[in-house]
């Protein structure tokens, strides 16, 4: 029992020390005006700004790369279009050149070779032999045709042999693939059986571990229940933790109490405290009512003073308007007098020219 009480006291002291340390660190942070930040995580905001800047740079690089790709594509299409246009022009020029060459040639061209020779229609000149004639043309043509046929037959034979070789290789490859699939299937089946055996063994081990874990957990729960019952009994029977107020009375002097064993005030003391609190609340209400009355009187005085100032301002405005009207009328009257004086001066300053002055133009003065 004493050991459990010491453990509880040690835990309470550690908790109070931790709270005291946290309060000291918090007060120290509040007093540090240079590094203090209220509701702002500067490092996280700086990280967000940096990530946003990197993201913008990446998007900008991607846009530049896309623009370069588009430029290359446009340049490639332009080059292809230019090449196709050049090929079209070249083909048109070739066609035009061939047409021009055909137009230069004569209209009637004799045939180079006619049908078989008709001896009855031939004369002595047909026995002549020209130096430029090719008398071995038919034999050479036949030999060339036979050579071409031989080449075609040889090419066909080589092609058939290559086709047979390719088919043989395909059959061998198919057999190899089938054998490889069979071996792979056997290996997969062996591996699957091995995995199933390992899974069954792992399942049995897990079941054993689960049983041991449940047994250990049950033992811990029973130990926890026993410890909880002991602690509850201690909390209910300990004079330090109960509501017995007599424990706080000092053994030497009855009118003094022990602060470390204080359990609360008596009913009479609590009633007295309530009465004192009610008196303080009543006094606060009275003070509040007096302040409200004073505020109302001051508000009335302030509104009357504002009303008087508004009336005085209104009278001043009316007087200013009246003075402006009188000044405006005076200025208009002075303007009219000035206009009349200008008209009189304009009429009396220069005399009028009579008609006799213009009648003498073009006449002699003698």
C-alpha positions in Angstrom: 0.0 0.0 0.0 2.8 2.5 0.9 4.7 1.6 -2.3 1.5 2.3 -4.4 1.0 5.6 -2.6 4.7 6.6 -3.3 4.3 5.7 -6.9 1.1 7.9 -7.2 2.9 10.8 -5.5 5.9 10.5 -7.8 3.6 10.5 -10.9 1.8 13.6 -9.7 5.1 15.4 -9.0 6.3 14.5 -12.5 3.1 15.7 -14.1 3.3 19.0 -12.2 6.9 19.5 -13.1 6.1 18.9 -16.8 3.3 21.4 -16.7 5.5 23.9 -15.0 8.2 23.4 -17.6 5.7 23.9 -20.4 4.4 27.1 -18.9 7.9 28.5 -18.6 8.8 27.6 -22.2 5.5 29.2 -23.4 6.1 32.4 -21.4 9.7 32.5 -22.8 8.3 32.2 -26.4 5.8 35.0 -25.7 8.5 37.3 -24.3 10.7 36.7 -27.4 9.4 39.6 -29.6 11.9 38.9 -32.4 11.0 35.3 -33.2 7.4 35.3 -31.9 4.7 34.4 -34.5 1.0 34.5 -33.6 -0.9 31.9 -35.6 1.6 31.8 -38.5 3.9 29.0 -39.4 6.6 30.9 -41.3 8.6 27.8 -42.3 5.5 26.1 -43.8 4.6 29.3 -45.7 8.1 29.6 -47.0 8.0 26.0 -48.1 4.6 26.6 -49.9 6.1 29.7 -51.7 9.1 27.7 -52.8 6.9 24.8 -54.1 4.7 27.3 -55.9 7.8 28.9 -57.5 9.2 25.6 -58.6 5.8 24.5 -60.0 5.6 27.8 -62.0 9.2 27.3 -63.3 8.3 23.7 -64.3 5.1 24.8 -66.1 7.1 27.6 -67.8 9.7 25.1 -69.0 7.0 22.7 -70.2 5.4 25.6 -72.2 8.7 26.5 -73.7 9.4 22.9 -74.7 5.9 22.6 -76.2 6.5 25.9 -78.1 9.8 24.5 -79.4 8.1 21.3 -80.5 5.5 23.3 -82.3 8.2 25.4 -84.0 10.0 22.3 -85.2 6.8 20.7 -86.4 5.9 23.9 -88.3 9.4 24.1 -89.8 9.2 20.4 -90.8 5.8 20.9 -92.4 7.1 24.0 -94.3 10.1 22.0 -95.5 7.9 19.1 -96.6 5.6 21.5 -98.4 8.5 23.2 -100.1 10.0 19.9 -101.2 6.6 18.7 -102.5 6.1 21.9 -104.4 9.6 21.7 -105.9 9.0 18.1 -107.0 5.7 19.1 -108.6 7.5 21.9 -110.5 10.2 19.6 -111.6 7.7 17.0 -112.9 5.8 19.7 -114.7 9.1 20.9 -116.3 10.0 17.4 -117.4 6.5 16.9 -118.9 6.8 20.3 -120.7 10.3 19.4 -122.0 9.2 16.0 -123.3 6.2 17.7 -125.0 8.5 20.3 -126.6 10.9 17.5 -127.8 8.0 15.6 -129.4 6.8 18.8 -131.1 10.2 19.3 -132.7 10.2 15.8 -134.2 8.7 15.2 -137.7 5.2 14.1 -138.1 5.7 10.9 -140.2 8.3 8.4 -138.8 8.9 5.2 -140.8 8.6 1.9 -139.0 11.8 0.1 -138.2 10.7 -3.4 -139.0 8.0 -4.8 -141.2 6.5 -8.3 -141.6 8.2 -11.4 -143.2 10.1 -11.0 -146.5 8.2 -11.6 -149.7 10.7 -13.0 -152.3 8.3 -12.5 -155.2 8.1 -8.8 -154.4 11.9 -8.4 -153.9 14.3 -7.4 -156.6 18.0 -7.8 -157.0 18.6 -5.0 -154.6 17.2 -7.1 -151.7 20.3 -9.3 -151.9 22.4 -6.4 -150.8 23.7 -6.5 -147.2 24.1 -3.2 -145.4 27.0 -2.8 -143.0 24.7 -1.4 -140.3 22.1 -4.1 -140.3 21.8 -6.5 -137.3 21.2 -10.0 -138.8 21.6 -11.8 -135.4 18.8 -9.9 -133.7 16.4 -12.8 -133.5 19.0 -15.3 -132.2 20.2 -12.8 -129.6 16.6 -12.0 -128.6 15.8 -15.7 -128.2 19.0 -16.3 -126.2 18.1 -13.3 -124.0 14.6 -14.6 -123.4 15.9 -18.1 -122.6 18.4 -16.5 -120.1 15.6 -14.5 -118.5 13.4 -17.6 -118.2 16.3 -19.4 -116.6 16.9 -16.6 -114.2 13.2 -16.5 -113.3 13.1 -20.2 -112.7 16.3 -20.1 -110.6 14.8 -17.1 -108.6 11.5 -19.0 -108.1 13.5 -22.1 -106.9 15.5 -20.0 -104.4 12.4 -18.3 -103.2 10.6 -21.6 -102.6 13.7 -22.9 -100.8 13.8 -19.8 -98.6 10.1 -20.2 -97.9 10.6 -23.8 -96.9 13.5 -22.8 -94.7 11.4 -20.1 -93.0 8.5 -22.5 -92.4 11.0 -25.1 -90.9 12.4 -22.4 -88.6 8.9 -21.3 -87.6 8.0 -25.0 -86.8 11.2 -25.3 -84.7 10.4 -22.1 -82.9 6.8 -23.2 -82.2 8.1 -26.5 -80.8 10.6 -24.6 -78.7 7.9 -22.2 -77.4 5.6 -25.1 -76.6 8.4 -26.9 -74.7 9.3 -23.7 -72.9 5.6 -23.2 -71.9 5.4 -26.8 -70.6 8.6 -26.4 -68.5 7.3 -23.0 -67.2 3.9 -24.6 -66.3 5.7 -27.4 -64.4 7.9 -24.9 -62.6 4.8 -22.7 -61.7 2.9 -25.8 -60.4 5.9 -26.8 -58.3 6.2 -23.2 -57.0 2.5 -23.0 -56.2 2.6 -26.2 -54.3 5.6 -25.0 -52.3 3.9 -21.7 -51.6 0.7 -23.4 -50.4 2.8 -25.6 -48.1 4.5 -22.5 -46.7 1.2 -20.7 -46.3 -0.3 -23.6 -44.3 2.8 -23.7 -42.1 2.7 -19.9 -41.6 -1.1 -20.2 -40.8 -0.4 -22.8 -38.1 2.4 -20.6 -36.7 0.1 -17.5 -36.7 -2.6 -19.5 -35.0 -0.2 -20.5 -32.3 1.1 -16.9 -31.9 -2.5 -15.6 -31.7 -3.3 -18.2 -29.0 -0.2 -17.1 -27.0 -1.0 -13.4 -27.5 -4.6 -13.9 -26.4 -3.4 -15.8 -23.3 -0.9 -13.1 -22.5 -3.6 -10.4 -23.1 -6.0 -12.2 -20.7 -3.3 -12.4 -18.0 -2.6 -8.7 -18.4 -6.3 -7.9 -18.2 -6.6 -9.9 -15.0 -3.5 -8.2 -13.5 -4.9 -4.8 -14.6 -8.3 -5.6 -12.9 -6.5 -6.6 -9.7 -4.3 -3.5 -9.7 -7.4 -1.3 -10.5 -9.3 -2.8 -7.6 -6.4 -2.2 -5.2 -6.1 1.4 -6.4 -9.9 2.0 -6.1 -9.8 0.6 -2.5 -6.8 2.8 -1.7 -8.6 5.9 -3.2 -11.7 5.2 -1.2 -10.0 4.5 2.1 -7.0 6.9 2.0 -7.5 9.8 4.5 -5.5 12.0 2.1 -7.9 11.6 -0.8 -11.2 11.5 1.0 -13.5 14.5 1.9 -12.7 14.3 5.6 -12.1 18.0 6.5 -10.9 17.1 10.0 -7.6 16.0 8.5 -6.8 19.6 7.6 -7.0 20.8 11.3 -3.7 21.5 12.8 -2.9 19.2 15.7 -1.2 22.0 17.8 -3.6 24.9 17.2 -7.3 24.2 16.4 -7.9 27.6 14.6 -5.2 26.9 12.0 -5.3 24.4 9.1 -2.7 22.4 7.2 -2.4 23.7 3.6 -1.2 20.3 2.2 -4.2 18.5 3.8 -6.9 21.2 3.0 -10.2 19.5 2.1 -12.5 22.6 1.7 -14.4 25.0 3.9 -17.2 24.3 6.3 -20.8 25.0 5.5 -20.9 28.1 7.6 -17.8 29.5 5.9 -19.2 28.7 2.4 -22.5 30.4 3.4 -20.5 33.5 4.5 -18.5 33.5 1.3 -21.7 33.3 -0.7 -23.2 36.3 1.2 -20.0 38.3 0.6 -20.1 37.5 -3.1 -23.8 38.5 -3.3 -22.9 41.8 -1.6 -20.1 42.4 -4.1 -22.5 41.6 -7.0 -25.1 44.0 -5.6 -22.5 46.7 -5.2 -21.4 46.2 -8.8 -25.0 46.4 -10.0 -25.4 49.7 -8.1 -22.2 51.1 -9.7 -23.3 49.9 -13.1 -26.7 51.6 -12.7 -25.1 54.9 -11.6 -22.7 54.7 -14.5 -25.6 54.1 -16.9 -27.5 57.1 -15.5 -24.4 59.3 -15.8 -24.0 58.0 -19.4 -27.6 58.8 -20.2 -27.3 62.4 -18.8 -24.1 62.9 -20.7 -25.7 61.6 -23.9 -28.7 64.0 -23.5 -26.3 66.9 -22.9 -24.2 65.9 -25.9 -27.3 65.6 -28.2 -28.6 69.1 -27.0 -25.2 70.6 -27.7 -25.0 69.0 -31.1 -28.6 70.3 -31.9 -27.6 73.8 -30.8 -24.4 73.7 -32.9 -26.5 72.5 -35.9 -28.9 75.4 -35.5 -26.0 77.9 -35.2 -24.4 76.4 -38.3 -27.7 76.7 -40.2 -28.0 80.4 -39.3 -24.5 81.0 -40.4 -25.2 79.3 -43.7 -28.4 81.3 -44.2 -26.5 84.5 -43.5 -23.7 83.5 -45.9 -26.3 82.8 -48.6 -28.0 86.2 -48.1 -24.7 88.0 -48.3 -23.8 86.2 -51.5 -27.2 87.2 -53.0 -26.6 90.9 -52.1 -23.1 90.7 -53.5 -24.4 89.1 -56.7 -27.1 91.8 -57.2 -24.5 94.5 -56.5 -22.1 93.0 -59.1 -24.9 92.8 -61.7 -25.8 96.4 -61.1 -22.2 97.5 -61.4 -21.9 95.5 -64.6 -24.9 97.2 -66.1 -23.5 100.7 -65.2 -20.2 99.7 -66.7 -21.9 98.6 -69.9 -23.8 101.9 -70.2 -20.7 103.9 -69.6 -18.9 101.9 -72.3 -21.7 102.5 -74.8 -21.6 106.3 -74.1 -17.9 106.5 -74.5 -18.1 104.6 -77.8 -20.6 107.1 -79.1 -18.8 110.3 -78.0 -15.2 109.3 -78.7 -15.2 109.5 -82.5 -17.5 111.8 -84.7 -19.5 110.2 -87.5 -18.4 110.7 -91.1 -20.9 112.5 -93.3 -22.0 111.6 -96.8 -20.4 114.7 -98.4 -16.9 113.1 -97.7 -17.7 110.1 -99.9 -19.3 112.2 -102.7 -16.0 114.0 -103.5 -14.1 110.8 -104.4 -12.8 110.9 -108.1 -13.3 114.8 -108.5 -10.7 117.5 -108.7 -10.1 119.7 -105.8 -9.5 122.8 -108.0 
